[in-house]
Amino acid sequence: MKKFQCDTENNCFFTIDTVKIYLDKMNKRVKIFDSDSITIQTLEKIKGFASVNQAGKIIGNAVLSHVKLFTQAGFCIEGKIDGFFKGTDAYCVSYFMDGKRKISENQEQKDKIIAQCLMSDSRYIAGGSNNPPYSIRTAAQRDIGEIAALFSTVFSTYPTPVYDEEYLRQTMNGKILYKVAEYEGKIIGIASADMDMENRNAEMTDCATYPEYRGKGVLSNIIYELESELKNRNFITLYSLSRAVNTGINMVLYKHQYKYRGRLINNCNICGAFEDMNIWIKMI
């Protein structure tokens, strides 16, 4: 096993039998990358690694031809991301090390939110906000302090260290595209696209708006601007993992014509606890 490339939270990449994995301490999980050469034996080693590191969940994205191998090793399919691998679908496979981690709370409430979205005939219309008083632009290094303050206000905990100015500085240099809404010189909202250049997909994430500015289309308009830029950059698939308990963000994605593709149970640590995340996808 080889260890390499650690980040600001001391999370690290490792290789086991040439398979690249990521130990995510904040979310108590292990993520599998590069599963082309995966075997049952390697998956068993990864389970052992997860146990030693007290990770409650192992996650990965697999092409259809590899799904049977994962299920034989005890993984379940929690969802699907259409076009994730340069246009080829990915299946979201998960293994729960901890039995409690696989128990989803308030499922009925979460299902009702999805049903509410799917029954809605509301759609986002570009330019339909009658010239909102705020402007939207790509974030710059000079914004890092304000962005960190916004995230700290909105989220008590978050799956990635968005409160860390050094993390923002590093990711702003090409991997993540941040766009902000600004009103009277103050950043009032943000969303980002975590770009996978190799596979031509991007995760729409890091959505936050100060409470007093919600209900004004801030997030919807930022997502539209992100989508426009990603389309110009020839990305194929956009996806988002949204909090299953949050009606607003799920409705925003539905209005932007994202399609619901499943739910990741207790997937990450957000707002002080492990939460289920709904999978939404859009091919552009």
URHUKA-V936478 format. One record per run of one state. SS is the DSSP state (~ for helix, > for strand, _ for the rest). FROM is the first residue (numbers start at 1). TO is the last residue. Records with the same first field share a line. If there is no record, write none. Layout:
SS=FROM-TO + FROM-TO
This chain:
_=1-1 + 7-11 + 17-18 + 25-28 + 33-34 + 38-39 + 53-56 + 63-63 + 73-75 + 86-87 + 97-98 + 103-106 + 120-134 + 139-140 + 155-164 + 172-175 + 184-185 + 197-200 + 210-210 + 214-217 + 233-236 + 244-246 + 256-258 + 271-272 + 284-284
>=2-6 + 12-16 + 19-24 + 29-32 + 57-62 + 76-85 + 88-96 + 135-138 + 176-183 + 186-196 + 201-209 + 237-243 + 259-270 + 273-283
~=35-37 + 40-52 + 64-72 + 99-102 + 107-119 + 141-154 + 165-171 + 211-213 + 218-232 + 247-255
